[in-house]
Amino acid sequence: MLIDGKAIAQRIRNEIAGDVEKMVQEHDLRPGLAAVLVGEDPASQTYVRMKRKACAEAGIESFGHELPADIDQESLLQVVRDLNADPKVHGILVQLPLPDHLDEEQVLNEISIEKDVDGFHPVNIGRLSMKGREPLFMPCTPMGCMVLLEEAGAKFEGANAVVLGRSNIVGLPAAMMLIKRNATVTVVHSRTKDPASMCRNADILVAAVGRPKMVQGDWVKPGAIVIDVGVNRVDDPTAKRGYRLVGDVDFEAAKDVAGAITPVPGGVGPMTIAMLLKNTLRGAELQLTKAKA
Ligand code: NAP
């Protein structure tokens, strides 16, 4: 079975648009997302543009803050503090990576945990990692992976889950989310001996390494659910742009072995933005709950 991330993400975005309108009608509150972009990195500019467009489609207000590449740390922190205090802003995202002279950790720490729609604040990550604690927000890409697994009918409890990659934004939080759902989780990274044999044991396989087609067909357990987070450019002279995008999984080889699998593109990618919108709506709901208390 092909897991159609594009269609699932669109359905979720439509649901969010409905919920946003309901919030406007019932509470006169329109969710707002602030996107902070430092410098002129073209990839980051594109990501921010896509996120703002998605907000507009869902009826979420977006506030762009385009700051010069040479901004100093204190001025950037002040922008974040002002956004923390702004009642029209329910989510703050600082597009990463930041230029080298800026302290990324300090900037992420400054974001109010109640507006941390990327889910990167250490308190939110800490809560995600701890038994009996719940984060206010979870990182969007692994959250999207969990929704795709649910859509594919994954049984988490007792399943063997293997996560390839342990980055702060994908692999690590994905592993934590799977543990919370009572899967038994193995994390494979660059120092793991024999990753293939680990993967062959996986009922659920989440690949987030950034290595084109690393996961071969014979790494996949028959019937496993495979979520491919990787987005890798490979040269392709027949393609218009001279390259094409492939995942971390050899899709052609794995698709007949897996019970369900995401394509690249059209799998995890569209889910990330849908989850950002969902988190922004949640930020506005948190504000409403607080106002009632
Ligand atoms: P990252 O920060 O570079 O982390 C890669 C992880 O993979 C690291 O933990 C690394 O291990 C591990 N790794 C690298 N080579 C390996 C190997 N040969 N064997 C086993 N493990 C290996 O990357 P990321 O930010 O997590 O992103 C991963 C992929 O997902 C990329 O292709 C990225 O473009 C994609 N991505 C997609 C979305 C989306 O929305 N679709 C969002 C984010 C990322 P060590 O820790 O030991 O170095």
Residues whose N, C-alpha, C, O or C-beta is under 5 A from the ligand:
A	BS01	NAP	T141 G165 R166 S167 V170 G171 V188 H189 S190 R191 A208 V209 G210 V229 G230 V231 N232 V268 G269 T272
